[in-house]
Amino acid sequence: MDSLKGKLLLAVPAMEDPNFARSVVLIIKHDDEGAFGLVLNQPTGANVRDAIELDGDLECEGEAGLFRGGPCEGPLMVLHECAELAQETIIAQGQEGDDEPGVYFTVESELVRDLLGTSDINARYFHGYSGWAPGQLEAEMIAGGWLTIDASPQTVFDPDVGTHAWTARMKERTREQLKGQINPNLIPPDPSVN
């Protein structure tokens, strides 16, 4: 299977794992060693300042929201549009004449500290991540647990998060695949009750 890095995984409506029900996951890494991603639509209700006070090693002036990136424990991670503070490019910046920013990933604490002090950029802060062992994600996809679509900076930094993000991405997917025959707004949380 080709690498899914920079793609979005959409949990199928029947996903039973409560960690991923109606989730939208941006894949950060996908190779022979496994896969790693961040759930984009699980805001925690906390802000980054709260998380940093728990860690105790960073200072934060901003009130940026904190997202749950998945069930695996990990350091504070950031998706952002500042190429100068990136450790990894997830979605390349637009071509010349296209002012669309890229999407970059950073986890190193000094770079995260610099991002916290940078204003006027899109940035999402994550606590936890989603991880798959070698072959695990591929097996879940073959079993029908995930759908994929292309990601863009607009989808990554969509200000309207929560279940809306999943519904909007499912609409994109169904338009692509089924030419609008299924309305994701009508899919109940438990499709078996249909």
C-alpha positions in Angstrom: 0.0 0.0 0.0 1.2 3.5 -0.8 2.0 5.8 2.1 -1.0 7.6 3.5 1.1 10.5 4.9 -0.8 13.7 4.5 -4.2 12.0 3.9 -7.3 12.0 6.1 -8.7 8.8 7.5 -12.5 9.0 8.1 -13.9 6.4 10.6 -16.7 4.5 8.9 -20.2 5.2 10.5 -20.1 1.7 12.1 -16.8 2.3 13.9 -17.2 0.7 17.4 -13.9 1.9 19.0 -15.0 4.9 21.1 -11.5 6.4 20.6 -12.2 6.8 16.9 -16.0 7.0 16.4 -16.8 9.7 13.8 -13.2 10.8 13.9 -11.1 12.5 11.2 -7.4 11.5 11.5 -4.5 13.3 9.7 -1.8 10.8 8.9 1.7 12.2 9.9 3.7 9.1 9.2 3.0 5.8 7.4 5.7 3.4 6.4 7.0 -0.2 7.0 7.4 0.6 10.7 3.7 1.5 11.2 1.6 4.6 11.1 1.1 7.7 13.3 -1.7 10.3 13.1 -3.6 13.0 14.9 -7.4 13.1 15.4 -8.5 16.5 14.2 -12.0 16.7 15.6 -11.7 15.9 19.3 -11.2 19.2 21.2 -10.7 18.7 24.9 -12.2 21.9 26.1 -8.9 22.7 27.8 -6.4 25.2 26.4 -2.7 24.8 25.8 -1.8 26.9 28.9 -3.5 24.2 31.0 -1.5 21.4 29.4 1.8 23.3 29.7 1.2 24.0 33.4 0.8 20.2 33.8 4.1 19.7 32.0 5.7 22.6 33.7 8.5 23.3 31.2 6.9 25.8 28.8 5.3 29.2 29.1 2.3 30.2 27.1 0.7 33.5 26.5 -2.0 32.3 24.2 -5.4 30.6 24.9 -5.1 28.1 22.0 -7.4 25.1 22.3 -6.0 21.7 23.0 -7.1 18.6 21.0 -6.9 14.9 21.8 -4.8 13.5 19.1 -5.6 9.9 20.0 -5.5 7.3 22.8 -1.6 7.0 22.9 0.3 9.1 25.4 2.8 11.6 24.0 4.3 15.0 24.3 2.6 18.3 23.2 2.5 18.2 19.4 1.6 20.9 16.9 0.2 21.1 13.4 0.9 24.6 12.0 1.6 26.7 8.9 5.1 28.1 9.8 7.7 26.3 7.6 10.6 27.9 9.6 9.5 26.0 12.8 8.7 22.7 11.1 10.2 19.3 11.8 8.2 17.6 9.2 6.2 18.7 6.1 2.8 17.1 6.0 1.2 19.0 3.2 3.5 21.1 0.9 2.9 24.8 0.5 1.0 25.8 -2.6 2.7 26.6 -5.9 4.0 30.0 -6.9 1.2 32.4 -7.1 -0.9 30.3 -4.8 -0.8 31.7 -1.3 -2.1 28.6 0.4 0.1 27.7 3.3 1.4 24.2 3.9 0.8 22.0 7.0 3.8 21.2 9.2 4.4 19.1 12.2 6.5 19.9 15.3 7.1 18.1 18.5 10.5 19.3 19.7 10.0 21.4 22.9 12.1 24.5 21.8 10.3 24.7 18.5 6.9 24.3 20.2 7.9 27.1 22.6 8.7 29.3 19.6 5.3 28.4 18.0 3.5 29.4 21.2 5.1 32.8 20.9 4.2 33.2 17.3 1.0 35.1 16.6 -1.2 35.3 13.5 -0.6 31.7 12.3 -2.9 28.7 12.2 -1.8 26.2 14.7 -3.4 23.2 16.4 -2.0 21.7 19.6 -2.4 18.0 20.5 -2.1 15.9 23.5 -1.9 12.2 22.7 -1.7 10.6 19.3 -3.0 7.7 17.2 -0.6 4.9 16.4 -0.7 1.7 14.5 1.9 -1.2 14.5 3.3 -2.4 11.2 0.5 -3.7 9.0 -2.3 -2.8 11.5 -3.7 0.2 9.7 -3.6 -1.7 6.4 -5.6 -4.6 8.0 -8.1 -2.1 9.5 -8.6 -0.6 6.0 -9.0 -3.9 4.4 -11.6 -4.8 7.0 -13.5 -1.6 6.0 -12.9 0.5 9.2 -11.5 3.6 7.4 -12.1 5.7 4.3 -9.5 8.1 3.0 -9.6 11.5 1.3 -7.0 14.1 0.5 -6.2 16.6 3.2 -5.8 20.4 2.7 -4.8 23.2 5.1 -8.5 24.2 5.1 -9.5 20.8 6.5 -6.7 20.6 9.0 -7.4 24.1 10.4 -11.2 24.1 10.0 -12.4 26.3 12.9 -15.7 24.3 13.1 -14.5 21.1 14.8 -16.3 18.3 16.5 -18.8 16.1 14.6 -19.2 18.7 11.9 -15.7 18.0 10.7 -16.5 14.3 10.3 -19.8 15.0 8.6 -18.2 17.6 6.2 -15.4 15.2 5.2 -17.9 12.3 4.8 -19.9 14.6 2.4 -16.7 15.2 0.4 -16.0 11.5 0.3 -19.6 10.5 -0.7 -19.7 13.2 -3.4 -16.5 11.7 -4.8 -17.5 8.1 -4.6 -21.2 8.0 -4.7 -22.1 11.3 -6.5 -24.2 12.5 -3.5 -26.4 9.4 -3.1 -25.9 9.2 0.7 -26.4 12.1 3.1 -24.0 11.7 6.1 -26.3 13.9 8.2 -28.8 11.1 8.1 -26.4 8.4 9.3 -27.3 7.5 12.9 -24.5 7.1 15.5 -25.3 3.4 15.5 -26.2 2.4 11.9 -27.4 -1.0 13.1 -30.6 0.6 14.4 -31.5 1.6 10.8 
